[in-house]
Amino acid sequence: MWESAKTVAPENSNSAIIQLDVDDNFVINNTHLNMIRENKFDGYLWADPHDHIREFLAICNMSRYGETQSEAVKLSIFPFSLCDEAKTWFNDLNEESITSWEQIRKAFINKFFPPSLFNRLLLEIRNFSQLVCESLIDAWLRLKNMLQKCHGHSLTKGAIIQIFYHGLDEPTQGILDVTAGGIFLYKSPNQAFKFLEDKVLFEHDWPIKSKIEHHRKSVSFTDGSDSNTDNS
């Protein structure tokens, strides 16, 4: 009775994607297919669908195909780049409902970056505030990371500088004004951005330069000493 009642999946279940007609000698590069499989998108909250699409296309573009073949490649191997929640979503799509790469791309982004998530991220940016014991540079890098995740935020450089400055505590605002040689907000958006980026580069580059300089002094001292004397 159990044998007669159980459900068996069909051998040739239809996919949501309708594959395009290509030449019989068309072959997908196995190396690039393996790279796709190693960079799968799982669909959980911390996963960024825009980054996944960008990396996926970068791998696809490593090989040269014709226009029709390029479309076929992306449609054929995109399912292999999904796992867990994302793969479940793909498998639940209606059979033969996808006919183009742009269609699957939009469906994918709408699913894993819906308007509700966009609105929440944008609100967090507008309400940005410096954390306790957070440095000026760390606060700036955190805001940039928030902006990067909120794709399509359309905030101008001027608006971003306003949000950042007013999100700092008063002591840090004062430090920023003094370091900038005047009221920071009086700078143009481009000047303000360059100033902050220069501060980031300086802070990250200074430890390296210090180590190099220390190494040079040590080598110079060693080379100039006389190893045969007590003073050396």
HELIX and SHEET records of a PDB file:
HELIX    1   1 TRP A    2  ALA A    5  1                                   4    
HELIX    2   2 ASN A   30  GLU A   38  1                                   9    
HELIX    3   3 PRO A   49  CYS A   60  1                                  12    
HELIX    4   4 GLU A   67  ILE A   77  1                                  11    
HELIX    5   5 PHE A   78  SER A   81  5                                   4    
HELIX    6   6 ASP A   84  ASN A   91  1                                   8    
HELIX    7   7 TRP A  101  PHE A  112  1                                  12    
HELIX    8   8 PRO A  115  ARG A  126  1                                  12    
HELIX    9   9 LEU A  136  LYS A  149  1                                  14    
HELIX   10  10 LYS A  157  GLY A  167  1                                  11    
HELIX   11  11 GLU A  170  ALA A  180  1                                  11    
HELIX   12  12 PHE A  184  TYR A  186  5                                   3    
HELIX   13  13 PRO A  189  GLY A  224  1                                  36    
END                                                                             
